[in-house]
Amino acid sequence: MSTRTDRREAEAEAQFPPIGQFTEVEGRRVHYVQKGDGPDLVLLHGASGNLREFTFRFVDQVKDRYRVTVFDRPGLGYTELAPNLRDPWGNDGEAPLQQASLLAAAARAIGVDRPIVLGHSYGGAVAMAWALDHAPSAVVVVSGATQPWEGGLGPLYTVNGSKFGGSVVVPLISAFTTDNVVRGAVAGIFDPQEPPDGYLDHIGAPLTLRADSFRANARQVNTLKPHVIHMSQRYPELRLPVEIVHGTADEVVPIHIHSEKLVNQIEGATLHRLPGIGHMPHHVAMPAVVDAIDRAAFRAGLR
C-alpha cells in the first residue's frame, strides 16, 4: 500500500512541481506566485485546491493593474502545515484565523502590506479572518463559506478528518482514486457550468490526493463550522470595503446560507448575485469577479 501511495505522490509532484517561490515564516515554507504591478491583490484558493486554481487564467486578467500574489494555503500545494497544531476547540489542523495569520506574515515578508484580499469558497473564510485580524485594504469574497450551516458535511469528510481516517482511509483514497473520480468531482464543483478547456490539465488535482494534503484538507473542512460561528459574531466590527460575489445556482456553498447573511452583517458591504452561476464564477463569470476587485480598489482609495 505505502509503495503505491508513495509512487503516486512522487508522480504528482513530478507532474505538478512548485511554480512559484518560497518564503519562510516561523520555520515553515510558504509557496506563492507573484506577478504584475500596481496595488497589492492577494488571492486565496478554496478547499481541495492550490494556487494553480488562480494561475490557470485569472491572474492574467488582473496582473496588468495589480501586483498579484497567490498563496498555497497551509497543507495544500507546497505550503507546509504546522506540526501538532490544534484550534481553540482541540481539533487538529489550522483554523481560518491561524491560516490568515501565517499568510499575512508571509505577505509582509515579501513586501505586501494592506492588500486587497480575495478568497474563494473556503478561502473566503480565510479572507474574512484576514479582515478581522490583519487590516487589509479591502476584501472580496467569491462564493465564500463564511457562515454556520445546518447539519454536517457527510461521512467522507468526517472519516477522513478523524485519526482513523487519517491513518487508514486516506492512504487508500490516495492510492486508488481514479482520473474518472477526479473528473466527476470537478464537474460537480462547476455544475451547472462546465470546467473550461485545459483546467484539469493545469490545476494539479493529484497534489490534493497526497495523503498529508488530503488529510489536512478534510480536517480543515470538517472543523470549519465552529470557526465561522465564532468569526461571524465579529463581522459587524468591520469597517472596510467588502465586495461579495456569489452565483445563485451554487449548491456547494449556497448563497442563501452564506453571502445573503454576510452582506447584512457588515456596514457598506455589497452583494453581487450572478443568476444561474454555480460555485466557480472566477472561471465562468470572470468579468464579474474582476469588476468586484476594481470596485474594492476604488472604495479603498487604491485606484
Backbone as CSV, one residue per row, in Angstrom:
resi,resn,N_x,N_y,N_z,CA_x,CA_y,CA_z,C_x,C_y,C_z
1,MET,0.820,-1.207,0.000,0.000,0.000,0.000,0.859,1.264,0.000
2,SER,1.822,1.317,0.948,2.640,2.519,1.040,3.445,2.730,-0.231
3,THR,3.870,1.628,-0.864,4.644,1.763,-2.091,3.811,2.411,-3.182
4,ARG,2.565,1.944,-3.322,1.685,2.526,-4.343,1.389,3.983,-4.032
5,THR,1.098,4.275,-2.762,0.807,5.650,-2.370,2.022,6.539,-2.600
6,ASP,3.187,6.090,-2.174,4.403,6.872,-2.349,4.684,7.132,-3.825
7,ARG,4.453,6.108,-4.645,4.707,6.264,-6.078,3.762,7.298,-6.685
8,ARG,2.495,7.245,-6.305,1.538,8.209,-6.855,1.850,9.626,-6.384
9,GLU,2.293,9.764,-5.148,2.629,11.092,-4.653,3.854,11.641,-5.372
10,ALA,4.842,10.792,-5.614,6.032,11.234,-6.348,5.670,11.633,-7.774
11,GLU,4.784,10.877,-8.392,4.341,11.207,-9.744,3.603,12.543,-9.768
12,ALA,2.761,12.778,-8.751,2.017,14.038,-8.680,2.964,15.225,-8.582
13,GLU,3.989,15.098,-7.741,4.914,16.209,-7.542,5.830,16.407,-8.750
14,ALA,6.122,15.328,-9.458,6.922,15.457,-10.676,6.116,16.124,-11.782
15,GLN,4.824,15.792,-11.867,3.958,16.351,-12.911,3.569,17.788,-12.608
16,PHE,3.419,18.099,-11.305,2.977,19.429,-10.899,3.927,19.988,-9.837
17,PRO,5.131,20.367,-10.239,6.106,20.891,-9.275,5.731,22.310,-8.848
18,PRO,6.420,22.857,-7.854,6.173,24.260,-7.491,6.383,25.168,-8.698
19,ILE,5.512,26.140,-8.859,5.621,27.057,-9.994,5.949,28.475,-9.549
20,GLY,6.149,28.658,-8.243,6.434,29.984,-7.724,7.698,30.018,-6.901
21,GLN,7.657,30.822,-5.863,8.786,30.994,-4.958,8.358,30.602,-3.549
22,PHE,9.335,30.588,-2.653,9.054,30.265,-1.261,9.542,31.389,-0.360
23,THR,8.778,31.653,0.684,9.257,32.464,1.786,9.080,31.653,3.060
24,GLU,9.811,32.005,4.092,9.766,31.236,5.325,9.155,32.068,6.449
25,VAL,8.215,31.478,7.155,7.565,32.122,8.296,7.637,31.160,9.477
26,GLU,8.340,31.556,10.511,8.470,30.729,11.711,8.899,29.301,11.370
27,GLY,9.862,29.207,10.468,10.411,27.916,10.096,9.586,27.117,9.110
28,ARG,8.497,27.675,8.621,7.638,26.974,7.662,7.741,27.615,6.288
29,ARG,7.808,26.780,5.254,7.861,27.296,3.897,6.453,27.589,3.385
30,VAL,6.318,28.768,2.796,5.058,29.186,2.194,5.306,29.406,0.706
31,HIS,4.515,28.738,-0.119,4.670,28.788,-1.575,3.747,29.860,-2.147
32,TYR,4.298,30.695,-3.040,3.492,31.764,-3.635,3.957,32.044,-5.056
33,VAL,3.058,32.646,-5.819,3.354,33.187,-7.141,3.026,34.669,-7.094
34,GLN,3.899,35.485,-7.639,3.651,36.932,-7.673,3.912,37.454,-9.082
35,LYS,2.934,38.201,-9.593,3.044,38.753,-10.943,2.375,40.126,-10.976
36,GLY,2.811,40.955,-11.909,2.140,42.209,-12.168,2.690,43.382,-11.382
37,ASP,1.984,44.511,-11.528,2.411,45.748,-10.895,1.182,46.585,-10.589
38,GLY,1.223,47.278,-9.448,0.099,48.115,-9.036,-0.257,47.843,-7.593
39,PRO,-1.460,48.226,-7.166,-1.898,47.921,-5.800,-1.851,46.421,-5.545
40,ASP,-1.565,46.043,-4.311,-1.427,44.626,-3.994,-2.775,43.925,-3.904
41,LEU,-2.827,42.759,-4.518,-4.003,41.887,-4.506,-3.541,40.486,-4.138
42,VAL,-4.124,39.916,-3.096,-3.814,38.556,-2.661,-4.991,37.654,-3.002
43,LEU,-4.716,36.471,-3.555,-5.741,35.508,-3.938,-5.578,34.232,-3.111
44,LEU,-6.701,33.773,-2.515,-6.705,32.593,-1.651,-7.671,31.558,-2.209
45,HIS,-7.163,30.357,-2.488,-7.967,29.304,-3.087,-8.846,28.607,-2.048
46,GLY,-9.752,27.788,-2.537,-10.683,27.075,-1.678,-10.187,25.704,-1.260
47,ALA,-11.125,24.900,-0.742,-10.805,23.543,-0.305,-10.378,22.694,-1.504
48,SER,-9.537,21.732,-1.243,-9.091,20.746,-2.235,-8.252,21.346,-3.348
49,GLY,-7.827,22.601,-3.197,-7.119,23.251,-4.281,-5.695,23.633,-3.937
50,ASN,-5.154,24.519,-4.755,-3.833,25.102,-4.555,-3.777,26.361,-5.396
51,LEU,-2.648,27.045,-5.408,-2.586,28.327,-6.106,-2.795,28.218,-7.609
52,ARG,-2.631,27.011,-8.180,-2.885,26.836,-9.610,-4.343,27.147,-9.976
53,GLU,-5.228,27.118,-8.990,-6.628,27.486,-9.217,-6.739,28.880,-9.835
54,PHE,-5.827,29.771,-9.431,-5.864,31.138,-9.949,-4.852,31.388,-11.056
55,THR,-3.775,30.612,-11.115,-2.807,30.835,-12.188,-3.291,30.260,-13.511
56,PHE,-4.385,29.495,-13.499,-4.894,28.920,-14.752,-5.180,30.023,-15.761
57,ARG,-6.019,31.004,-15.406,-6.290,32.124,-16.295,-6.495,33.440,-15.554
58,PHE,-6.882,33.332,-14.304,-7.367,34.531,-13.616,-6.271,35.569,-13.408
59,VAL,-5.091,35.146,-12.985,-4.017,36.103,-12.722,-3.738,36.954,-13.953
60,ASP,-3.792,36.352,-15.125,-3.506,37.084,-16.352,-4.532,38.179,-16.628
61,GLN,-5.719,38.072,-16.030,-6.755,39.076,-16.235,-6.563,40.318,-15.372
62,VAL,-5.742,40.225,-14.337,-5.616,41.354,-13.402,-4.180,41.839,-13.200
63,LYS,-3.214,41.117,-13.720,-1.817,41.476,-13.459,-1.395,42.752,-14.169
64,ASP,-2.211,43.258,-15.110,-1.862,44.492,-15.796,-2.051,45.721,-14.913
65,ARG,-2.832,45.589,-13.817,-3.069,46.752,-12.967,-2.983,46.461,-11.470
66,TYR,-2.639,45.233,-11.104,-2.404,44.873,-9.708,-1.115,44.056,-9.610
67,ARG,-0.445,44.178,-8.469,0.603,43.221,-8.154,-0.095,42.061,-7.443
68,VAL,-0.178,40.941,-8.123,-0.990,39.814,-7.670,-0.109,38.789,-6.984
69,THR,-0.483,38.412,-5.760,0.211,37.364,-5.023,-0.781,36.257,-4.723
70,VAL,-0.455,35.056,-5.152,-1.322,33.894,-4.944,-0.589,32.928,-4.024
71,PHE,-1.245,32.524,-2.944,-0.638,31.618,-1.979,-1.250,30.225,-2.054
72,ASP,-0.421,29.211,-1.811,-0.941,27.907,-1.386,-1.331,28.034,0.084
73,ARG,-2.547,27.625,0.435,-2.922,27.630,1.843,-2.207,26.479,2.587
74,PRO,-2.111,26.572,3.919,-1.359,25.572,4.680,-1.831,24.137,4.449
75,GLY,-0.861,23.266,4.190,-1.150,21.852,3.985,-1.528,21.496,2.571
76,LEU,-1.757,22.488,1.721,-2.166,22.268,0.340,-1.114,22.840,-0.600
77,GLY,-1.045,22.271,-1.807,0.025,22.688,-2.698,1.370,22.415,-2.047
78,TYR,2.181,23.479,-1.895,3.519,23.311,-1.329,3.757,24.191,-0.096
79,THR,2.695,24.696,0.518,2.851,25.397,1.793,2.747,24.393,2.926
80,GLU,3.694,24.463,3.834,3.783,23.465,4.892,2.716,23.676,5.959
81,LEU,2.236,22.566,6.481,1.269,22.564,7.574,2.014,22.611,8.893
82,ALA,1.498,23.355,9.859,2.141,23.402,11.170,2.021,22.041,11.849
83,PRO,3.096,21.540,12.428,3.011,20.245,13.108,2.291,20.371,14.442
84,ASN,1.425,19.401,14.718,0.784,19.280,16.031,0.033,20.541,16.453
85,LEU,-0.569,21.231,15.473,-1.304,22.451,15.788,-2.766,22.120,16.030
86,ARG,-3.315,22.665,17.108,-4.727,22.460,17.420,-5.437,23.807,17.482
87,ASP,-6.705,23.787,17.079,-7.501,25.005,17.157,-8.041,25.178,18.585
88,PRO,-8.732,26.284,18.864,-9.209,26.516,20.236,-10.175,25.465,20.759
89,TRP,-10.755,24.643,19.878,-11.684,23.597,20.296,-11.006,22.232,20.393
90,GLY,-9.683,22.207,20.217,-8.946,20.959,20.347,-8.878,20.131,19.092
91,ASN,-9.340,20.673,17.957,-9.274,19.944,16.693,-7.881,20.072,16.076
92,ASP,-7.431,19.011,15.420,-6.181,19.078,14.679,-6.362,19.974,13.454
93,GLY,-5.283,20.625,13.062,-5.324,21.399,11.835,-5.381,22.886,12.085
94,GLU,-5.240,23.661,11.013,-5.177,25.113,11.129,-6.515,25.748,10.802
95,ALA,-7.009,26.544,11.743,-8.254,27.274,11.579,-8.052,28.439,10.623
96,PRO,-9.158,28.999,10.089,-9.019,30.169,9.213,-8.223,31.311,9.838
97,LEU,-8.435,31.597,11.126,-7.685,32.673,11.774,-6.189,32.365,11.804
98,GLN,-5.845,31.104,12.019,-4.435,30.712,12.034,-3.836,30.754,10.640
99,GLN,-4.609,30.319,9.651,-4.133,30.384,8.273,-3.909,31.828,7.850
100,ALA,-4.862,32.700,8.194,-4.719,34.115,7.836,-3.485,34.717,8.490
101,SER,-3.206,34.331,9.734,-2.036,34.860,10.432,-0.752,34.458,9.721
102,LEU,-0.647,33.181,9.323,0.534,32.715,8.606,0.691,33.440,7.275
103,LEU,-0.385,33.528,6.513,-0.283,34.087,5.166,-0.101,35.598,5.202
104,ALA,-0.687,36.270,6.192,-0.446,37.702,6.329,1.023,37.965,6.667
105,ALA,1.603,37.111,7.518,3.037,37.238,7.831,3.883,36.963,6.600
106,ALA,3.501,35.964,5.816,4.224,35.674,4.575,4.124,36.843,3.610
107,ALA,2.939,37.444,3.531,2.763,38.600,2.647,3.690,39.742,3.068
108,ARG,3.732,40.024,4.355,4.621,41.097,4.826,6.081,40.773,4.532
109,ALA,6.440,39.502,4.643,7.829,39.103,4.418,8.278,39.352,2.978
110,ILE,7.330,39.359,2.043,7.680,39.592,0.640,7.268,40.995,0.192
111,GLY,6.995,41.870,1.158,6.741,43.268,0.844,5.318,43.625,0.506
112,VAL,4.376,42.753,0.834,2.958,43.014,0.556,2.299,43.457,1.859
113,ASP,1.808,44.688,1.881,1.200,45.235,3.088,-0.155,45.837,2.747
114,ARG,-1.151,45.535,3.557,-2.518,46.036,3.402,-3.049,45.790,1.966
115,PRO,-3.028,44.558,1.512,-3.535,44.244,0.179,-5.057,44.192,0.149
116,ILE,-5.614,44.181,-1.035,-6.957,43.647,-1.241,-6.829,42.135,-1.133
117,VAL,-7.684,41.488,-0.360,-7.619,40.038,-0.194,-8.882,39.420,-0.769
118,LEU,-8.705,38.552,-1.748,-9.828,37.828,-2.355,-9.740,36.366,-1.942
119,GLY,-10.847,35.833,-1.445,-10.909,34.423,-1.095,-12.080,33.744,-1.757
120,HIS,-11.827,32.561,-2.315,-12.882,31.764,-2.945,-13.222,30.583,-2.057
121,SER,-14.511,30.330,-1.836,-15.009,29.162,-1.123,-14.424,29.116,0.292
122,TYR,-13.696,28.061,0.670,-13.057,28.047,1.982,-12.115,29.244,2.125
123,GLY,-11.483,29.619,1.034,-10.623,30.798,1.066,-11.365,32.059,1.454
124,GLY,-12.690,32.082,1.232,-13.487,33.214,1.687,-13.473,33.338,3.196
125,ALA,-13.498,32.203,3.902,-13.398,32.230,5.363,-12.034,32.753,5.796
126,VAL,-10.978,32.360,5.080,-9.637,32.843,5.425,-9.516,34.338,5.121
127,ALA,-10.123,34.786,4.028,-10.122,36.219,3.716,-10.833,37.020,4.805
128,MET,-11.948,36.498,5.311,-12.653,37.183,6.388,-11.835,37.172,7.673
129,ALA,-11.116,36.092,7.930,-10.222,36.044,9.090,-9.112,37.080,8.940
130,TRP,-8.597,37.232,7.737,-7.577,38.252,7.456,-8.150,39.632,7.765
131,ALA,-9.398,39.868,7.356,-10.036,41.161,7.612,-10.193,41.415,9.106
132,LEU,-10.524,40.399,9.859,-10.766,40.566,11.291,-9.503,40.893,12.067
133,ASP,-8.373,40.338,11.660,-7.164,40.439,12.490,-5.976,41.144,11.855
134,HIS,-6.014,41.425,10.531,-4.789,41.893,9.889,-4.974,43.103,8.976
135,ALA,-6.099,43.784,9.051,-6.317,45.090,8.419,-5.914,45.176,6.954
136,PRO,-6.501,44.366,6.077,-6.263,44.578,4.649,-6.955,45.861,4.185
137,SER,-6.662,46.281,2.966,-7.334,47.459,2.421,-8.793,47.185,2.086
138,ALA,-9.064,45.968,1.634,-10.418,45.588,1.240,-10.467,44.069,1.126
139,VAL,-11.676,43.543,1.079,-11.876,42.098,0.935,-12.884,41.846,-0.186
140,VAL,-12.599,40.831,-0.986,-13.536,40.334,-1.996,-13.799,38.867,-1.676
141,VAL,-15.055,38.536,-1.448,-15.442,37.170,-1.101,-16.190,36.573,-2.291
142,VAL,-15.666,35.492,-2.845,-16.258,34.851,-4.020,-16.762,33.468,-3.615
143,SER,-18.075,33.292,-3.627,-18.683,32.002,-3.254,-18.164,31.547,-1.896
144,GLY,-18.052,32.470,-0.965,-17.346,32.206,0.276,-18.153,31.451,1.318
145,ALA,-17.476,30.527,2.011,-18.058,29.805,3.143,-17.779,30.621,4.400
146,THR,-18.717,31.481,4.766,-18.471,32.454,5.830,-19.434,32.319,7.003
147,GLN,-20.412,31.416,6.908,-21.471,31.333,7.916,-21.654,29.888,8.383
148,PRO,-22.175,29.708,9.600,-22.544,28.348,10.029,-23.727,27.832,9.225
149,TRP,-23.846,26.518,9.152,-24.902,25.877,8.378,-25.525,24.779,9.219
150,GLU,-26.698,24.352,8.799,-27.383,23.263,9.492,-26.750,21.930,9.106
151,GLY,-26.669,21.001,10.071,-26.192,19.651,9.785,-24.689,19.583,9.647
152,GLY,-24.238,18.454,9.099,-22.814,18.210,8.954,-22.386,18.232,7.509
153,LEU,-21.302,17.508,7.223,-20.720,17.505,5.883,-20.762,16.133,5.228
154,GLY,-21.376,15.169,5.878,-21.414,13.833,5.311,-20.274,12.981,5.824
155,PRO,-20.364,11.664,5.653,-19.417,10.743,6.283,-17.998,10.817,5.741
156,LEU,-17.809,11.190,4.475,-16.461,11.153,3.912,-15.532,12.124,4.625
157,TYR,-15.964,13.378,4.769,-15.124,14.355,5.464,-14.932,13.963,6.920
158,THR,-15.999,13.450,7.556,-15.898,13.073,8.961,-14.864,11.982,9.160
159,VAL,-14.921,10.964,8.325,-13.970,9.860,8.446,-12.554,10.328,8.119
160,ASN,-12.410,11.057,7.022,-11.075,11.467,6.607,-10.451,12.476,7.554
161,GLY,-11.267,13.189,8.303,-10.753,14.135,9.268,-10.440,13.519,10.611
162,SER,-10.752,12.237,10.791,-10.520,11.574,12.069,-9.146,10.918,12.096
163,LYS,-8.710,10.498,13.280,-7.427,9.793,13.385,-7.478,8.474,12.629
164,PHE,-8.620,7.781,12.701,-8.754,6.522,11.964,-8.679,6.785,10.470
165,GLY,-9.459,7.760,10.018,-9.457,8.071,8.594,-8.096,8.506,8.118
166,GLY,-7.404,9.295,8.956,-6.084,9.771,8.569,-5.079,8.662,8.404
167,SER,-5.201,7.614,9.202,-4.191,6.556,9.166,-4.562,5.395,8.251
168,VAL,-5.858,5.211,7.999,-6.294,4.043,7.236,-6.970,4.437,5.928
169,VAL,-8.014,5.254,5.999,-8.816,5.549,4.812,-8.075,6.456,3.842
170,VAL,-7.420,7.484,4.355,-6.754,8.437,3.467,-5.710,7.781,2.579
171,PRO,-4.809,6.942,3.091,-3.874,6.271,2.183,-4.567,5.428,1.112
172,LEU,-5.699,4.809,1.475,-6.443,4.047,0.471,-6.934,4.948,-0.651
173,ILE,-7.520,6.084,-0.273,-8.010,7.016,-1.286,-6.861,7.532,-2.126
174,SER,-5.761,7.891,-1.464,-4.610,8.417,-2.189,-4.060,7.410,-3.194
175,ALA,-4.109,6.149,-2.832,-3.531,5.125,-3.695,-4.430,4.737,-4.855
176,PHE,-5.746,4.825,-4.668,-6.645,4.198,-5.644,-7.652,5.122,-6.317
177,THR,-7.675,6.420,-5.984,-8.593,7.327,-6.664,-8.248,7.397,-8.147
178,THR,-9.261,7.255,-8.999,-9.042,7.223,-10.441,-9.246,8.598,-11.053
179,ASP,-8.764,8.747,-12.285,-8.954,10.003,-13.007,-10.437,10.292,-13.219
180,ASN,-11.231,9.246,-13.426,-12.667,9.448,-13.622,-13.324,10.026,-12.372
181,VAL,-12.878,9.578,-11.207,-13.416,10.127,-9.960,-13.071,11.603,-9.846
182,VAL,-11.845,11.963,-10.175,-11.424,13.361,-10.112,-12.227,14.205,-11.082
183,ARG,-12.400,13.711,-12.310,-13.175,14.468,-13.301,-14.613,14.659,-12.835
184,GLY,-15.182,13.622,-12.230,-16.545,13.726,-11.733,-16.664,14.740,-10.601
185,ALA,-15.675,14.761,-9.722,-15.692,15.714,-8.615,-15.590,17.139,-9.132
186,VAL,-14.717,17.364,-10.105,-14.557,18.707,-10.665,-15.827,19.141,-11.388
187,ALA,-16.431,18.225,-12.118,-17.687,18.561,-12.808,-18.758,18.967,-11.808
188,GLY,-18.815,18.284,-10.677,-19.799,18.624,-9.662,-19.563,19.991,-9.063
189,ILE,-18.315,20.379,-8.905,-17.998,21.693,-8.353,-18.387,22.799,-9.330
190,PHE,-18.261,22.561,-10.620,-18.593,23.581,-11.624,-20.085,23.635,-11.943
191,ASP,-20.805,22.571,-11.683,-22.208,22.482,-12.068,-22.993,23.740,-11.655
192,PRO,-23.880,24.297,-12.478,-24.370,23.811,-13.768,-23.516,24.216,-14.973
193,GLN,-22.393,24.879,-14.749,-21.475,25.150,-15.853,-20.500,23.985,-16.006
194,GLU,-19.607,24.097,-16.970,-18.605,23.058,-17.203,-17.212,23.630,-17.003
195,PRO,-16.261,22.796,-16.585,-14.886,23.290,-16.458,-14.366,23.771,-17.804
196,PRO,-13.602,24.859,-17.823,-13.035,25.326,-19.094,-11.993,24.347,-19.623
197,ASP,-11.799,24.390,-20.924,-10.799,23.531,-21.553,-9.424,23.779,-20.928
198,GLY,-8.746,22.696,-20.610,-7.407,22.790,-20.064,-7.343,22.925,-18.554
199,TYR,-8.486,23.100,-17.912,-8.496,23.328,-16.463,-7.906,22.139,-15.706
200,LEU,-8.385,20.941,-16.002,-7.902,19.758,-15.279,-6.421,19.495,-15.529
201,ASP,-5.950,19.844,-16.710,-4.535,19.626,-17.015,-3.628,20.573,-16.245
202,HIS,-4.193,21.683,-15.772,-3.374,22.710,-15.133,-3.399,22.661,-13.618
203,ILE,-4.552,22.352,-13.007,-4.737,22.658,-11.584,-3.965,21.740,-10.633
204,GLY,-3.537,20.595,-11.087,-2.754,19.729,-10.207,-3.579,19.028,-9.150
205,ALA,-4.728,18.486,-9.560,-5.574,17.766,-8.603,-4.837,16.646,-7.875
206,PRO,-3.904,15.929,-8.529,-3.201,14.868,-7.797,-2.433,15.359,-6.572
207,LEU,-2.096,16.648,-6.524,-1.410,17.167,-5.337,-2.295,17.068,-4.098
208,THR,-3.599,17.291,-4.279,-4.518,17.206,-3.151,-4.750,15.765,-2.729
209,LEU,-4.475,14.805,-3.608,-4.642,13.398,-3.266,-3.442,12.821,-2.528
210,ARG,-2.374,13.589,-2.369,-1.296,13.146,-1.492,-1.863,12.988,-0.083
211,ALA,-1.437,11.973,0.620,-2.084,11.624,1.891,-2.093,12.782,2.883
212,ASP,-0.970,13.462,3.059,-0.921,14.558,4.029,-1.835,15.701,3.619
213,SER,-1.858,16.034,2.333,-2.728,17.111,1.866,-4.192,16.721,1.957
214,PHE,-4.499,15.480,1.592,-5.882,15.008,1.658,-6.384,15.060,3.097
215,ARG,-5.546,14.629,4.021,-5.901,14.638,5.438,-6.078,16.073,5.941
216,ALA,-5.143,16.956,5.582,-5.233,18.346,6.022,-6.480,19.021,5.485
217,ASN,-6.778,18.780,4.210,-7.969,19.365,3.598,-9.237,18.902,4.311
218,ALA,-9.322,17.592,4.577,-10.505,17.060,5.250,-10.665,17.645,6.643
219,ARG,-9.573,17.773,7.366,-9.659,18.325,8.722,-10.050,19.791,8.698
220,GLN,-9.514,20.550,7.746,-9.875,21.961,7.663,-11.362,22.129,7.381
221,VAL,-11.875,21.375,6.421,-13.291,21.490,6.079,-14.167,20.965,7.207
222,ASN,-13.769,19.839,7.785,-14.586,19.190,8.806,-14.683,20.024,10.081
223,THR,-13.687,20.881,10.331,-13.687,21.685,11.554,-14.028,23.152,11.292
224,LEU,-14.481,23.493,10.093,-14.739,24.895,9.761,-15.904,25.489,10.535
225,LYS,-16.942,24.718,10.759,-18.196,25.270,11.295,-18.019,26.055,12.589
226,PRO,-17.357,25.513,13.629,-17.228,26.315,14.855,-16.452,27.608,14.641
227,HIS,-15.566,27.614,13.665,-14.791,28.831,13.415,-15.657,29.921,12.796
228,VAL,-16.508,29.558,11.834,-17.347,30.602,11.243,-18.442,31.041,12.210
229,ILE,-18.847,30.169,13.135,-19.763,30.616,14.185,-19.090,31.733,14.989
230,HIS,-17.865,31.492,15.415,-17.117,32.485,16.196,-16.821,33.733,15.369
231,MET,-16.340,33.555,14.147,-15.966,34.697,13.321,-17.166,35.559,12.956
232,SER,-18.290,34.934,12.652,-19.458,35.699,12.207,-19.967,36.656,13.280
233,GLN,-19.690,36.351,14.539,-20.078,37.262,15.616,-19.260,38.547,15.591
234,ARG,-18.101,38.509,14.950,-17.223,39.679,14.871,-17.373,40.466,13.572
235,TYR,-18.051,39.902,12.582,-18.156,40.596,11.296,-18.702,42.026,11.426
236,PRO,-19.684,42.290,12.285,-20.186,43.668,12.375,-19.146,44.690,12.823
237,GLU,-18.016,44.236,13.359,-16.950,45.160,13.759,-16.243,45.775,12.554
238,LEU,-16.330,45.137,11.407,-15.503,45.512,10.265,-15.939,46.839,9.659
239,ARG,-14.946,47.641,9.317,-15.163,48.929,8.657,-14.178,49.057,7.500
240,LEU,-14.368,48.239,6.504,-13.533,48.272,5.309,-14.393,47.851,4.131
241,PRO,-13.976,48.175,2.906,-14.758,47.759,1.747,-14.826,46.238,1.637
242,VAL,-16.032,45.709,1.507,-16.243,44.274,1.322,-17.149,44.087,0.117
243,GLU,-16.634,43.452,-0.903,-17.396,43.124,-2.110,-17.622,41.617,-2.127
244,ILE,-18.857,41.202,-2.307,-19.229,39.792,-2.271,-19.799,39.409,-3.622
245,VAL,-19.315,38.308,-4.188,-19.796,37.794,-5.477,-20.233,36.349,-5.263
246,HIS,-21.449,36.032,-5.687,-21.946,34.678,-5.441,-22.980,34.309,-6.499
247,GLY,-22.854,33.085,-7.037,-23.808,32.585,-8.007,-25.072,32.072,-7.338
248,THR,-26.209,32.340,-7.956,-27.488,31.902,-7.374,-27.695,30.408,-7.511
249,ALA,-26.957,29.752,-8.417,-27.109,28.303,-8.616,-26.022,27.515,-7.899
250,ASP,-25.308,28.138,-6.974,-24.246,27.476,-6.233,-24.850,26.529,-5.201
251,GLU,-24.640,25.229,-5.384,-25.136,24.239,-4.424,-24.015,23.706,-3.537
252,VAL,-22.777,24.131,-3.782,-21.660,23.732,-2.940,-21.623,24.607,-1.689
253,VAL,-21.681,25.913,-1.903,-21.769,26.902,-0.811,-22.969,27.780,-1.140
254,PRO,-24.148,27.408,-0.692,-25.363,28.109,-1.136,-25.397,29.583,-0.721
255,ILE,-25.821,30.410,-1.643,-25.828,31.851,-1.422,-26.735,32.255,-0.269
256,HIS,-27.876,31.567,-0.101,-28.824,31.989,0.935,-28.310,31.687,2.338
257,ILE,-27.412,30.724,2.453,-26.840,30.386,3.762,-25.672,31.302,4.095
258,HIS,-24.911,31.698,3.093,-23.653,32.388,3.338,-23.712,33.872,2.942
259,SER,-23.652,34.177,1.684,-23.458,35.571,1.286,-24.656,36.464,1.577
260,GLU,-25.864,35.923,1.492,-27.024,36.754,1.787,-27.100,37.129,3.259
261,LYS,-26.445,36.376,4.124,-26.323,36.755,5.530,-25.128,37.684,5.734
262,LEU,-24.022,37.372,5.085,-22.809,38.163,5.270,-23.032,39.624,4.907
263,VAL,-23.739,39.889,3.822,-23.909,41.276,3.369,-24.653,42.117,4.398
264,ASN,-25.479,41.491,5.217,-26.232,42.223,6.235,-25.476,42.360,7.550
265,GLN,-24.321,41.741,7.649,-23.537,41.792,8.888,-22.450,42.853,8.871
266,ILE,-22.163,43.411,7.691,-21.053,44.357,7.552,-21.560,45.645,6.924
267,GLU,-21.384,46.725,7.628,-21.825,48.020,7.127,-21.129,48.353,5.814
268,GLY,-21.918,48.660,4.786,-21.374,49.043,3.497,-21.018,47.896,2.576
269,ALA,-21.145,46.654,3.035,-20.848,45.513,2.157,-21.863,45.446,1.020
270,THR,-21.418,44.962,-0.126,-22.312,44.815,-1.275,-22.251,43.390,-1.793
271,LEU,-23.404,42.871,-2.170,-23.523,41.519,-2.715,-23.926,41.603,-4.176
272,HIS,-23.165,40.916,-5.020,-23.439,40.885,-6.454,-23.847,39.468,-6.817
273,ARG,-25.143,39.294,-7.009,-25.705,37.983,-7.337,-25.506,37.696,-8.821
274,LEU,-25.087,36.483,-9.124,-24.867,36.078,-10.511,-25.906,35.023,-10.870
275,PRO,-26.979,35.406,-11.540,-28.059,34.466,-11.835,-27.580,33.262,-12.645
276,GLY,-27.937,32.070,-12.162,-27.645,30.842,-12.879,-26.210,30.364,-12.794
277,ILE,-25.366,31.061,-12.072,-23.952,30.690,-11.977,-23.737,29.807,-10.747
278,GLY,-22.878,28.805,-10.901,-22.584,27.887,-9.815,-21.442,28.369,-8.939
279,HIS,-20.616,27.415,-8.497,-19.634,27.690,-7.447,-18.333,28.323,-7.952
280,MET,-18.142,28.427,-9.270,-16.832,28.824,-9.801,-16.904,30.085,-10.678
281,PRO,-17.434,31.180,-10.167,-17.572,32.382,-11.004,-16.251,32.963,-11.476
282,HIS,-15.154,32.729,-10.749,-13.863,33.274,-11.187,-13.359,32.591,-12.451
283,HIS,-14.024,31.511,-12.853,-13.721,30.871,-14.133,-14.828,31.094,-15.162
284,VAL,-16.079,31.016,-14.741,-17.176,31.039,-15.710,-17.857,32.396,-15.803
285,ALA,-17.576,33.299,-14.880,-18.101,34.670,-14.928,-16.984,35.626,-14.508
286,MET,-15.820,35.445,-15.111,-14.611,36.145,-14.687,-14.761,37.670,-14.667
287,PRO,-15.401,38.285,-15.686,-15.508,39.752,-15.643,-16.222,40.269,-14.398
288,ALA,-17.197,39.526,-13.895,-17.909,39.967,-12.693,-16.984,39.979,-11.481
289,VAL,-16.084,39.026,-11.401,-15.142,38.976,-10.282,-14.088,40.067,-10.432
290,VAL,-13.596,40.276,-11.631,-12.632,41.348,-11.862,-13.252,42.701,-11.525
291,ASP,-14.505,42.907,-11.918,-15.195,44.164,-11.593,-15.300,44.358,-10.081
292,ALA,-15.544,43.279,-9.345,-15.635,43.377,-7.887,-14.303,43.811,-7.290
293,ILE,-13.202,43.297,-7.822,-11.875,43.717,-7.360,-11.670,45.203,-7.631
294,ASP,-12.034,45.635,-8.830,-11.859,47.049,-9.182,-12.720,47.947,-8.291
295,ARG,-13.923,47.517,-7.974,-14.775,48.314,-7.063,-14.141,48.385,-5.674
296,ALA,-13.630,47.259,-5.201,-12.978,47.243,-3.891,-11.770,48.178,-3.880
297,ALA,-10.981,48.154,-4.937,-9.814,49.024,-5.026,-10.226,50.492,-5.031
298,PHE,-11.277,50.814,-5.773,-11.756,52.196,-5.820,-12.260,52.644,-4.459
299,ARG,-13.029,51.795,-3.800,-13.569,52.142,-2.486,-12.464,52.290,-1.444
300,ALA,-11.379,51.549,-1.614,-10.255,51.631,-0.688,-9.287,52.760,-1.006
301,GLY,-9.560,53.497,-2.087,-8.696,54.591,-2.468,-7.413,54.167,-3.133
302,LEU,-7.415,52.954,-3.714,-6.211,52.433,-4.343,-6.157,52.699,-5.837
303,ARG,-7.278,53.128,-6.405,-7.324,53.377,-7.845,-8.031,54.700,-8.106
